[in-house]
Amino acid sequence: MSEGVPQNHRLRPWYIGLVLVFAAVLFVGYRMWEGNCPAPGIIEIGVLTVIPIVYLVLMYLTFISQK
């Protein structure tokens, strides 16, 4: 009976998360660039690199912990 029901792809949340993180980094980077954001360089690095990296690592750890 369940032969017609397609199963979800295991990596779908990972791909969606990657797209969202990439879009957010592009948007925030664009806003900082066009708005002449006076934020210090360390804040820009944190927003554009460190936070997305931490998020992706947490997504990966969640993915590998699933059975």
Order of alpha helices (4+ residues) and beta strands (2+ residues): alpha-alpha-alpha
